[in-house]
Amino acid sequence: ARVAIVLDASGSMSGQYRGGKVQEVLNRVIPLAVHFDDDGAMDSWAFADRCKKLPSISLSNLDGYVRGVGLKEYGGDIGIGCGNYEPCVIRDIIDFYKKSGSKVPTYVVFIGDGGIGSNAEITKLIVEAASLPIFWQFVGIGGSSYGCLEKLDDIKGRIVDNCNFFALDKLSSVGEEKLYDMLLEEFPGWLKAAK
């Protein structure tokens, strides 16, 4: 599978960036890419009011990646604002992988702290994406108000269940084995169902 990561760069995430928590997420998720991906790299996006495709993440550029791409506190650092608009990045990812023409399954890890304000649009896009080889793993870190993300398993009208959600108050409180169990809880079932 290809592996992609989405980083919430809204203003409410500034403490997570300053405290090194976003870099910690990358450090702990990169083994998925190394294990799954044929080139050992993760495609990467950040979003706030708008979204931006970032350089791919691999073991060679992982160290200091977040600051290296200019994300010191929030999306304003890289010109995408400080709001919270998930649909722009979900749409960009759908279009990116559709355009690639690849039939390889894509596993998207979507990191955010909640404050979801576009429930209907997110739901519509997830339903649309259900016919594509893309699985969405939403991970809430240190936030609240996750809106429709907490009800993803109940979305009707999909050809297959193509997403999952879990929240962690503190990433550091979860061991490696537990973290990977959580990250991969529904992905194998989706692979089978999608085929």
PyMOL CGO cylinders between C-alpha atoms (Angstrom):
from pymol import cmd
from pymol.cgo import CYLINDER

trace = [
    CYLINDER, 0.00, 0.00, 0.00, 0.97, 3.59, -0.45, 0.3, 1, 1, 1, 1, 1, 1,
    CYLINDER, 0.97, 3.59, -0.45, 0.96, 5.53, 2.81, 0.3, 1, 1, 1, 1, 1, 1,
    CYLINDER, 0.96, 5.53, 2.81, 0.02, 9.19, 3.17, 0.3, 1, 1, 1, 1, 1, 1,
    CYLINDER, 0.02, 9.19, 3.17, -0.22, 11.47, 6.18, 0.3, 1, 1, 1, 1, 1, 1,
    CYLINDER, -0.22, 11.47, 6.18, -2.34, 14.57, 6.70, 0.3, 1, 1, 1, 1, 1, 1,
    CYLINDER, -2.34, 14.57, 6.70, -1.34, 17.13, 9.31, 0.3, 1, 1, 1, 1, 1, 1,
    CYLINDER, -1.34, 17.13, 9.31, -3.85, 19.51, 10.86, 0.3, 1, 1, 1, 1, 1, 1,
    CYLINDER, -3.85, 19.51, 10.86, -2.11, 22.90, 10.81, 0.3, 1, 1, 1, 1, 1, 1,
    CYLINDER, -2.11, 22.90, 10.81, -4.99, 24.96, 12.21, 0.3, 1, 1, 1, 1, 1, 1,
    CYLINDER, -4.99, 24.96, 12.21, -4.29, 27.54, 14.89, 0.3, 1, 1, 1, 1, 1, 1,
    CYLINDER, -4.29, 27.54, 14.89, -5.52, 25.26, 17.68, 0.3, 1, 1, 1, 1, 1, 1,
    CYLINDER, -5.52, 25.26, 17.68, -2.64, 22.89, 16.86, 0.3, 1, 1, 1, 1, 1, 1,
    CYLINDER, -2.64, 22.89, 16.86, 0.06, 25.50, 17.56, 0.3, 1, 1, 1, 1, 1, 1,
    CYLINDER, 0.06, 25.50, 17.56, 0.90, 24.02, 20.97, 0.3, 1, 1, 1, 1, 1, 1,
    CYLINDER, 0.90, 24.02, 20.97, 1.27, 20.57, 19.40, 0.3, 1, 1, 1, 1, 1, 1,
    CYLINDER, 1.27, 20.57, 19.40, 3.74, 21.98, 16.85, 0.3, 1, 1, 1, 1, 1, 1,
    CYLINDER, 3.74, 21.98, 16.85, 5.71, 24.04, 19.39, 0.3, 1, 1, 1, 1, 1, 1,
    CYLINDER, 5.71, 24.04, 19.39, 5.89, 21.10, 21.80, 0.3, 1, 1, 1, 1, 1, 1,
    CYLINDER, 5.89, 21.10, 21.80, 7.20, 18.70, 19.16, 0.3, 1, 1, 1, 1, 1, 1,
    CYLINDER, 7.20, 18.70, 19.16, 4.08, 16.48, 19.28, 0.3, 1, 1, 1, 1, 1, 1,
    CYLINDER, 4.08, 16.48, 19.28, 3.48, 16.59, 15.52, 0.3, 1, 1, 1, 1, 1, 1,
    CYLINDER, 3.48, 16.59, 15.52, 7.07, 15.53, 14.85, 0.3, 1, 1, 1, 1, 1, 1,
    CYLINDER, 7.07, 15.53, 14.85, 6.55, 12.72, 17.40, 0.3, 1, 1, 1, 1, 1, 1,
    CYLINDER, 6.55, 12.72, 17.40, 3.53, 11.50, 15.42, 0.3, 1, 1, 1, 1, 1, 1,
    CYLINDER, 3.53, 11.50, 15.42, 5.63, 11.34, 12.26, 0.3, 1, 1, 1, 1, 1, 1,
    CYLINDER, 5.63, 11.34, 12.26, 8.43, 9.52, 14.05, 0.3, 1, 1, 1, 1, 1, 1,
    CYLINDER, 8.43, 9.52, 14.05, 5.98, 6.89, 15.22, 0.3, 1, 1, 1, 1, 1, 1,
    CYLINDER, 5.98, 6.89, 15.22, 4.01, 6.49, 11.98, 0.3, 1, 1, 1, 1, 1, 1,
    CYLINDER, 4.01, 6.49, 11.98, 6.97, 6.29, 9.55, 0.3, 1, 1, 1, 1, 1, 1,
    CYLINDER, 6.97, 6.29, 9.55, 7.48, 2.55, 10.25, 0.3, 1, 1, 1, 1, 1, 1,
    CYLINDER, 7.48, 2.55, 10.25, 4.13, 1.97, 8.51, 0.3, 1, 1, 1, 1, 1, 1,
    CYLINDER, 4.13, 1.97, 8.51, 5.45, 3.59, 5.36, 0.3, 1, 1, 1, 1, 1, 1,
    CYLINDER, 5.45, 3.59, 5.36, 8.75, 1.72, 5.56, 0.3, 1, 1, 1, 1, 1, 1,
    CYLINDER, 8.75, 1.72, 5.56, 6.86, -1.56, 6.00, 0.3, 1, 1, 1, 1, 1, 1,
    CYLINDER, 6.86, -1.56, 6.00, 4.04, -1.01, 3.47, 0.3, 1, 1, 1, 1, 1, 1,
    CYLINDER, 4.04, -1.01, 3.47, 5.25, 1.36, 0.82, 0.3, 1, 1, 1, 1, 1, 1,
    CYLINDER, 5.25, 1.36, 0.82, 7.35, 0.24, -2.13, 0.3, 1, 1, 1, 1, 1, 1,
    CYLINDER, 7.35, 0.24, -2.13, 9.59, 3.30, -1.84, 0.3, 1, 1, 1, 1, 1, 1,
    CYLINDER, 9.59, 3.30, -1.84, 9.48, 3.57, 1.97, 0.3, 1, 1, 1, 1, 1, 1,
    CYLINDER, 9.48, 3.57, 1.97, 8.07, 7.10, 1.86, 0.3, 1, 1, 1, 1, 1, 1,
    CYLINDER, 8.07, 7.10, 1.86, 4.83, 8.78, 2.92, 0.3, 1, 1, 1, 1, 1, 1,
    CYLINDER, 4.83, 8.78, 2.92, 3.03, 11.33, 0.78, 0.3, 1, 1, 1, 1, 1, 1,
    CYLINDER, 3.03, 11.33, 0.78, 2.29, 14.32, 2.98, 0.3, 1, 1, 1, 1, 1, 1,
    CYLINDER, 2.29, 14.32, 2.98, -0.26, 17.15, 3.20, 0.3, 1, 1, 1, 1, 1, 1,
    CYLINDER, -0.26, 17.15, 3.20, -1.03, 19.93, 5.67, 0.3, 1, 1, 1, 1, 1, 1,
    CYLINDER, -1.03, 19.93, 5.67, -4.33, 21.79, 5.94, 0.3, 1, 1, 1, 1, 1, 1,
    CYLINDER, -4.33, 21.79, 5.94, -5.86, 24.77, 7.70, 0.3, 1, 1, 1, 1, 1, 1,
    CYLINDER, -5.86, 24.77, 7.70, -8.13, 27.14, 5.69, 0.3, 1, 1, 1, 1, 1, 1,
    CYLINDER, -8.13, 27.14, 5.69, -6.47, 25.70, 2.58, 0.3, 1, 1, 1, 1, 1, 1,
    CYLINDER, -6.47, 25.70, 2.58, -4.27, 22.70, 2.00, 0.3, 1, 1, 1, 1, 1, 1,
    CYLINDER, -4.27, 22.70, 2.00, -0.79, 22.13, 0.66, 0.3, 1, 1, 1, 1, 1, 1,
    CYLINDER, -0.79, 22.13, 0.66, 1.01, 19.03, -0.60, 0.3, 1, 1, 1, 1, 1, 1,
    CYLINDER, 1.01, 19.03, -0.60, 4.33, 18.78, 1.23, 0.3, 1, 1, 1, 1, 1, 1,
    CYLINDER, 4.33, 18.78, 1.23, 7.50, 16.89, 0.31, 0.3, 1, 1, 1, 1, 1, 1,
    CYLINDER, 7.50, 16.89, 0.31, 7.25, 13.14, 0.90, 0.3, 1, 1, 1, 1, 1, 1,
    CYLINDER, 7.25, 13.14, 0.90, 8.57, 11.87, 4.23, 0.3, 1, 1, 1, 1, 1, 1,
    CYLINDER, 8.57, 11.87, 4.23, 11.18, 9.10, 4.39, 0.3, 1, 1, 1, 1, 1, 1,
    CYLINDER, 11.18, 9.10, 4.39, 13.85, 7.98, 6.83, 0.3, 1, 1, 1, 1, 1, 1,
    CYLINDER, 13.85, 7.98, 6.83, 16.31, 10.29, 5.05, 0.3, 1, 1, 1, 1, 1, 1,
    CYLINDER, 16.31, 10.29, 5.05, 14.37, 13.51, 5.85, 0.3, 1, 1, 1, 1, 1, 1,
    CYLINDER, 14.37, 13.51, 5.85, 12.34, 12.45, 8.91, 0.3, 1, 1, 1, 1, 1, 1,
    CYLINDER, 12.34, 12.45, 8.91, 14.61, 14.11, 11.48, 0.3, 1, 1, 1, 1, 1, 1,
    CYLINDER, 14.61, 14.11, 11.48, 13.30, 17.67, 11.89, 0.3, 1, 1, 1, 1, 1, 1,
    CYLINDER, 13.30, 17.67, 11.89, 10.81, 17.26, 9.03, 0.3, 1, 1, 1, 1, 1, 1,
    CYLINDER, 10.81, 17.26, 9.03, 8.08, 19.47, 10.53, 0.3, 1, 1, 1, 1, 1, 1,
    CYLINDER, 8.08, 19.47, 10.53, 10.32, 22.49, 11.02, 0.3, 1, 1, 1, 1, 1, 1,
    CYLINDER, 10.32, 22.49, 11.02, 12.13, 21.69, 7.77, 0.3, 1, 1, 1, 1, 1, 1,
    CYLINDER, 12.13, 21.69, 7.77, 8.94, 22.26, 5.75, 0.3, 1, 1, 1, 1, 1, 1,
    CYLINDER, 8.94, 22.26, 5.75, 8.33, 25.52, 7.63, 0.3, 1, 1, 1, 1, 1, 1,
    CYLINDER, 8.33, 25.52, 7.63, 5.67, 24.43, 10.14, 0.3, 1, 1, 1, 1, 1, 1,
    CYLINDER, 5.67, 24.43, 10.14, 6.73, 26.11, 13.35, 0.3, 1, 1, 1, 1, 1, 1,
    CYLINDER, 6.73, 26.11, 13.35, 3.27, 26.79, 14.86, 0.3, 1, 1, 1, 1, 1, 1,
    CYLINDER, 3.27, 26.79, 14.86, 0.43, 26.54, 12.33, 0.3, 1, 1, 1, 1, 1, 1,
    CYLINDER, 0.43, 26.54, 12.33, -0.60, 26.79, 8.67, 0.3, 1, 1, 1, 1, 1, 1,
    CYLINDER, -0.60, 26.79, 8.67, 0.07, 30.52, 8.49, 0.3, 1, 1, 1, 1, 1, 1,
    CYLINDER, 0.07, 30.52, 8.49, 3.77, 29.61, 8.50, 0.3, 1, 1, 1, 1, 1, 1,
    CYLINDER, 3.77, 29.61, 8.50, 3.34, 28.01, 5.07, 0.3, 1, 1, 1, 1, 1, 1,
    CYLINDER, 3.34, 28.01, 5.07, 0.59, 30.26, 3.67, 0.3, 1, 1, 1, 1, 1, 1,
    CYLINDER, 0.59, 30.26, 3.67, -2.51, 28.11, 4.26, 0.3, 1, 1, 1, 1, 1, 1,
    CYLINDER, -2.51, 28.11, 4.26, -4.14, 30.13, 7.06, 0.3, 1, 1, 1, 1, 1, 1,
    CYLINDER, -4.14, 30.13, 7.06, -5.12, 29.10, 10.57, 0.3, 1, 1, 1, 1, 1, 1,
    CYLINDER, -5.12, 29.10, 10.57, -8.72, 27.86, 10.23, 0.3, 1, 1, 1, 1, 1, 1,
    CYLINDER, -8.72, 27.86, 10.23, -10.02, 24.30, 10.11, 0.3, 1, 1, 1, 1, 1, 1,
    CYLINDER, -10.02, 24.30, 10.11, -11.36, 23.11, 6.74, 0.3, 1, 1, 1, 1, 1, 1,
    CYLINDER, -11.36, 23.11, 6.74, -10.85, 19.37, 6.25, 0.3, 1, 1, 1, 1, 1, 1,
    CYLINDER, -10.85, 19.37, 6.25, -12.78, 19.04, 2.95, 0.3, 1, 1, 1, 1, 1, 1,
    CYLINDER, -12.78, 19.04, 2.95, -10.11, 20.91, 0.98, 0.3, 1, 1, 1, 1, 1, 1,
    CYLINDER, -10.11, 20.91, 0.98, -7.44, 18.32, 1.81, 0.3, 1, 1, 1, 1, 1, 1,
    CYLINDER, -7.44, 18.32, 1.81, -9.75, 15.32, 1.47, 0.3, 1, 1, 1, 1, 1, 1,
    CYLINDER, -9.75, 15.32, 1.47, -10.72, 16.55, -2.02, 0.3, 1, 1, 1, 1, 1, 1,
    CYLINDER, -10.72, 16.55, -2.02, -7.06, 17.20, -2.92, 0.3, 1, 1, 1, 1, 1, 1,
    CYLINDER, -7.06, 17.20, -2.92, -6.06, 13.67, -1.87, 0.3, 1, 1, 1, 1, 1, 1,
    CYLINDER, -6.06, 13.67, -1.87, -8.94, 12.08, -3.81, 0.3, 1, 1, 1, 1, 1, 1,
    CYLINDER, -8.94, 12.08, -3.81, -7.98, 14.04, -6.93, 0.3, 1, 1, 1, 1, 1, 1,
    CYLINDER, -7.98, 14.04, -6.93, -4.25, 13.34, -6.49, 0.3, 1, 1, 1, 1, 1, 1,
    CYLINDER, -4.25, 13.34, -6.49, -4.65, 9.57, -6.31, 0.3, 1, 1, 1, 1, 1, 1,
    CYLINDER, -4.65, 9.57, -6.31, -7.32, 9.48, -9.03, 0.3, 1, 1, 1, 1, 1, 1,
    CYLINDER, -7.32, 9.48, -9.03, -4.96, 11.36, -11.33, 0.3, 1, 1, 1, 1, 1, 1,
    CYLINDER, -4.96, 11.36, -11.33, -2.09, 9.01, -10.52, 0.3, 1, 1, 1, 1, 1, 1,
    CYLINDER, -2.09, 9.01, -10.52, -4.09, 6.14, -12.02, 0.3, 1, 1, 1, 1, 1, 1,
    CYLINDER, -4.09, 6.14, -12.02, -2.50, 3.75, -9.55, 0.3, 1, 1, 1, 1, 1, 1,
    CYLINDER, -2.50, 3.75, -9.55, -4.50, 0.72, -8.43, 0.3, 1, 1, 1, 1, 1, 1,
    CYLINDER, -4.50, 0.72, -8.43, -2.26, 0.25, -5.36, 0.3, 1, 1, 1, 1, 1, 1,
    CYLINDER, -2.26, 0.25, -5.36, -4.28, 0.70, -2.15, 0.3, 1, 1, 1, 1, 1, 1,
    CYLINDER, -4.28, 0.70, -2.15, -3.57, 3.94, -0.28, 0.3, 1, 1, 1, 1, 1, 1,
    CYLINDER, -3.57, 3.94, -0.28, -3.64, 4.17, 3.52, 0.3, 1, 1, 1, 1, 1, 1,
    CYLINDER, -3.64, 4.17, 3.52, -4.16, 7.78, 4.70, 0.3, 1, 1, 1, 1, 1, 1,
    CYLINDER, -4.16, 7.78, 4.70, -3.37, 8.68, 8.32, 0.3, 1, 1, 1, 1, 1, 1,
    CYLINDER, -3.37, 8.68, 8.32, -5.26, 11.90, 9.08, 0.3, 1, 1, 1, 1, 1, 1,
    CYLINDER, -5.26, 11.90, 9.08, -4.03, 13.68, 12.23, 0.3, 1, 1, 1, 1, 1, 1,
    CYLINDER, -4.03, 13.68, 12.23, -6.10, 16.44, 13.86, 0.3, 1, 1, 1, 1, 1, 1,
    CYLINDER, -6.10, 16.44, 13.86, -7.32, 17.90, 17.14, 0.3, 1, 1, 1, 1, 1, 1,
    CYLINDER, -7.32, 17.90, 17.14, -11.00, 18.23, 16.28, 0.3, 1, 1, 1, 1, 1, 1,
    CYLINDER, -11.00, 18.23, 16.28, -13.07, 21.36, 15.94, 0.3, 1, 1, 1, 1, 1, 1,
    CYLINDER, -13.07, 21.36, 15.94, -14.72, 19.80, 12.91, 0.3, 1, 1, 1, 1, 1, 1,
    CYLINDER, -14.72, 19.80, 12.91, -16.96, 22.33, 11.24, 0.3, 1, 1, 1, 1, 1, 1,
    CYLINDER, -16.96, 22.33, 11.24, -17.83, 20.76, 7.89, 0.3, 1, 1, 1, 1, 1, 1,
    CYLINDER, -17.83, 20.76, 7.89, -19.56, 17.50, 8.80, 0.3, 1, 1, 1, 1, 1, 1,
    CYLINDER, -19.56, 17.50, 8.80, -21.83, 17.27, 5.74, 0.3, 1, 1, 1, 1, 1, 1,
    CYLINDER, -21.83, 17.27, 5.74, -19.00, 17.98, 3.27, 0.3, 1, 1, 1, 1, 1, 1,
    CYLINDER, -19.00, 17.98, 3.27, -16.65, 15.49, 4.94, 0.3, 1, 1, 1, 1, 1, 1,
    CYLINDER, -16.65, 15.49, 4.94, -19.33, 12.81, 4.93, 0.3, 1, 1, 1, 1, 1, 1,
    CYLINDER, -19.33, 12.81, 4.93, -20.10, 13.42, 1.24, 0.3, 1, 1, 1, 1, 1, 1,
    CYLINDER, -20.10, 13.42, 1.24, -16.42, 13.15, 0.28, 0.3, 1, 1, 1, 1, 1, 1,
    CYLINDER, -16.42, 13.15, 0.28, -15.89, 9.95, 2.29, 0.3, 1, 1, 1, 1, 1, 1,
    CYLINDER, -15.89, 9.95, 2.29, -18.91, 8.39, 0.54, 0.3, 1, 1, 1, 1, 1, 1,
    CYLINDER, -18.91, 8.39, 0.54, -17.46, 9.45, -2.84, 0.3, 1, 1, 1, 1, 1, 1,
    CYLINDER, -17.46, 9.45, -2.84, -14.03, 8.05, -1.94, 0.3, 1, 1, 1, 1, 1, 1,
    CYLINDER, -14.03, 8.05, -1.94, -15.50, 4.64, -0.98, 0.3, 1, 1, 1, 1, 1, 1,
    CYLINDER, -15.50, 4.64, -0.98, -15.28, 3.53, -4.61, 0.3, 1, 1, 1, 1, 1, 1,
    CYLINDER, -15.28, 3.53, -4.61, -11.55, 4.33, -4.73, 0.3, 1, 1, 1, 1, 1, 1,
    CYLINDER, -11.55, 4.33, -4.73, -8.60, 2.33, -3.35, 0.3, 1, 1, 1, 1, 1, 1,
    CYLINDER, -8.60, 2.33, -3.35, -8.18, 4.73, -0.41, 0.3, 1, 1, 1, 1, 1, 1,
    CYLINDER, -8.18, 4.73, -0.41, -8.60, 3.94, 3.29, 0.3, 1, 1, 1, 1, 1, 1,
    CYLINDER, -8.60, 3.94, 3.29, -8.83, 6.86, 5.76, 0.3, 1, 1, 1, 1, 1, 1,
    CYLINDER, -8.83, 6.86, 5.76, -7.55, 6.42, 9.32, 0.3, 1, 1, 1, 1, 1, 1,
    CYLINDER, -7.55, 6.42, 9.32, -8.52, 9.52, 11.30, 0.3, 1, 1, 1, 1, 1, 1,
    CYLINDER, -8.52, 9.52, 11.30, -6.55, 10.02, 14.52, 0.3, 1, 1, 1, 1, 1, 1,
    CYLINDER, -6.55, 10.02, 14.52, -7.56, 12.65, 17.07, 0.3, 1, 1, 1, 1, 1, 1,
    CYLINDER, -7.56, 12.65, 17.07, -4.71, 13.94, 19.21, 0.3, 1, 1, 1, 1, 1, 1,
    CYLINDER, -4.71, 13.94, 19.21, -5.20, 16.05, 22.31, 0.3, 1, 1, 1, 1, 1, 1,
    CYLINDER, -5.20, 16.05, 22.31, -8.41, 17.67, 21.18, 0.3, 1, 1, 1, 1, 1, 1,
    CYLINDER, -8.41, 17.67, 21.18, -12.19, 17.41, 21.28, 0.3, 1, 1, 1, 1, 1, 1,
    CYLINDER, -12.19, 17.41, 21.28, -15.30, 17.99, 19.18, 0.3, 1, 1, 1, 1, 1, 1,
    CYLINDER, -15.30, 17.99, 19.18, -14.48, 15.44, 16.49, 0.3, 1, 1, 1, 1, 1, 1,
    CYLINDER, -14.48, 15.44, 16.49, -17.95, 15.71, 14.96, 0.3, 1, 1, 1, 1, 1, 1,
    CYLINDER, -17.95, 15.71, 14.96, -18.73, 13.28, 12.14, 0.3, 1, 1, 1, 1, 1, 1,
    CYLINDER, -18.73, 13.28, 12.14, -15.33, 11.59, 12.50, 0.3, 1, 1, 1, 1, 1, 1,
    CYLINDER, -15.33, 11.59, 12.50, -16.66, 9.75, 15.56, 0.3, 1, 1, 1, 1, 1, 1,
    CYLINDER, -16.66, 9.75, 15.56, -19.60, 8.42, 13.51, 0.3, 1, 1, 1, 1, 1, 1,
    CYLINDER, -19.60, 8.42, 13.51, -17.74, 7.32, 10.39, 0.3, 1, 1, 1, 1, 1, 1,
    CYLINDER, -17.74, 7.32, 10.39, -18.71, 3.68, 10.79, 0.3, 1, 1, 1, 1, 1, 1,
    CYLINDER, -18.71, 3.68, 10.79, -22.37, 4.67, 10.53, 0.3, 1, 1, 1, 1, 1, 1,
    CYLINDER, -22.37, 4.67, 10.53, -22.14, 6.53, 7.21, 0.3, 1, 1, 1, 1, 1, 1,
    CYLINDER, -22.14, 6.53, 7.21, -24.69, 5.10, 4.76, 0.3, 1, 1, 1, 1, 1, 1,
    CYLINDER, -24.69, 5.10, 4.76, -24.43, 4.83, 0.99, 0.3, 1, 1, 1, 1, 1, 1,
    CYLINDER, -24.43, 4.83, 0.99, -20.88, 3.49, 0.71, 0.3, 1, 1, 1, 1, 1, 1,
    CYLINDER, -20.88, 3.49, 0.71, -19.87, 0.50, -1.37, 0.3, 1, 1, 1, 1, 1, 1,
    CYLINDER, -19.87, 0.50, -1.37, -17.45, -0.43, 1.46, 0.3, 1, 1, 1, 1, 1, 1,
    CYLINDER, -17.45, -0.43, 1.46, -16.53, 0.93, 4.91, 0.3, 1, 1, 1, 1, 1, 1,
    CYLINDER, -16.53, 0.93, 4.91, -13.44, 2.96, 3.99, 0.3, 1, 1, 1, 1, 1, 1,
    CYLINDER, -13.44, 2.96, 3.99, -12.47, 4.72, 7.23, 0.3, 1, 1, 1, 1, 1, 1,
    CYLINDER, -12.47, 4.72, 7.23, -11.89, 4.51, 10.94, 0.3, 1, 1, 1, 1, 1, 1,
    CYLINDER, -11.89, 4.51, 10.94, -11.36, 6.93, 13.83, 0.3, 1, 1, 1, 1, 1, 1,
    CYLINDER, -11.36, 6.93, 13.83, -9.77, 6.85, 17.25, 0.3, 1, 1, 1, 1, 1, 1,
    CYLINDER, -9.77, 6.85, 17.25, -8.66, 9.58, 19.64, 0.3, 1, 1, 1, 1, 1, 1,
    CYLINDER, -8.66, 9.58, 19.64, -5.63, 9.72, 21.91, 0.3, 1, 1, 1, 1, 1, 1,
    CYLINDER, -5.63, 9.72, 21.91, -5.29, 12.24, 24.71, 0.3, 1, 1, 1, 1, 1, 1,
    CYLINDER, -5.29, 12.24, 24.71, -1.54, 11.69, 24.76, 0.3, 1, 1, 1, 1, 1, 1,
    CYLINDER, -1.54, 11.69, 24.76, 0.30, 9.83, 22.03, 0.3, 1, 1, 1, 1, 1, 1,
    CYLINDER, 0.30, 9.83, 22.03, 3.22, 9.24, 24.38, 0.3, 1, 1, 1, 1, 1, 1,
    CYLINDER, 3.22, 9.24, 24.38, 0.96, 7.23, 26.74, 0.3, 1, 1, 1, 1, 1, 1,
    CYLINDER, 0.96, 7.23, 26.74, 0.42, 4.50, 24.14, 0.3, 1, 1, 1, 1, 1, 1,
    CYLINDER, 0.42, 4.50, 24.14, 3.07, 1.85, 23.46, 0.3, 1, 1, 1, 1, 1, 1,
    CYLINDER, 3.07, 1.85, 23.46, 4.17, 0.87, 19.96, 0.3, 1, 1, 1, 1, 1, 1,
    CYLINDER, 4.17, 0.87, 19.96, 2.24, -2.42, 19.83, 0.3, 1, 1, 1, 1, 1, 1,
    CYLINDER, 2.24, -2.42, 19.83, -1.01, -0.80, 20.99, 0.3, 1, 1, 1, 1, 1, 1,
    CYLINDER, -1.01, -0.80, 20.99, -0.56, 2.15, 18.61, 0.3, 1, 1, 1, 1, 1, 1,
    CYLINDER, -0.56, 2.15, 18.61, -0.10, -0.12, 15.58, 0.3, 1, 1, 1, 1, 1, 1,
    CYLINDER, -0.10, -0.12, 15.58, -3.03, -2.29, 16.65, 0.3, 1, 1, 1, 1, 1, 1,
    CYLINDER, -3.03, -2.29, 16.65, -5.17, 0.85, 16.71, 0.3, 1, 1, 1, 1, 1, 1,
    CYLINDER, -5.17, 0.85, 16.71, -3.83, 2.17, 13.41, 0.3, 1, 1, 1, 1, 1, 1,
    CYLINDER, -3.83, 2.17, 13.41, -4.42, -1.13, 11.63, 0.3, 1, 1, 1, 1, 1, 1,
    CYLINDER, -4.42, -1.13, 11.63, -7.65, -2.21, 13.31, 0.3, 1, 1, 1, 1, 1, 1,
    CYLINDER, -7.65, -2.21, 13.31, -9.87, -1.87, 10.23, 0.3, 1, 1, 1, 1, 1, 1,
    CYLINDER, -9.87, -1.87, 10.23, -7.39, -1.64, 7.34, 0.3, 1, 1, 1, 1, 1, 1,
    CYLINDER, -7.39, -1.64, 7.34, -7.01, -5.42, 6.74, 0.3, 1, 1, 1, 1, 1, 1,
    CYLINDER, -7.01, -5.42, 6.74, -10.80, -5.88, 6.69, 0.3, 1, 1, 1, 1, 1, 1,
    CYLINDER, -10.80, -5.88, 6.69, -11.12, -2.98, 4.25, 0.3, 1, 1, 1, 1, 1, 1,
    CYLINDER, -11.12, -2.98, 4.25, -8.48, -4.50, 1.93, 0.3, 1, 1, 1, 1, 1, 1,
    CYLINDER, -8.48, -4.50, 1.93, -10.45, -7.74, 1.79, 0.3, 1, 1, 1, 1, 1, 1,
    CYLINDER, -10.45, -7.74, 1.79, -13.83, -6.03, 1.32, 0.3, 1, 1, 1, 1, 1, 1,
    CYLINDER, -13.83, -6.03, 1.32, -12.49, -3.57, -1.26, 0.3, 1, 1, 1, 1, 1, 1,
    CYLINDER, -12.49, -3.57, -1.26, -11.06, -6.40, -3.40, 0.3, 1, 1, 1, 1, 1, 1,
]
cmd.load_cgo(trace, "trace")
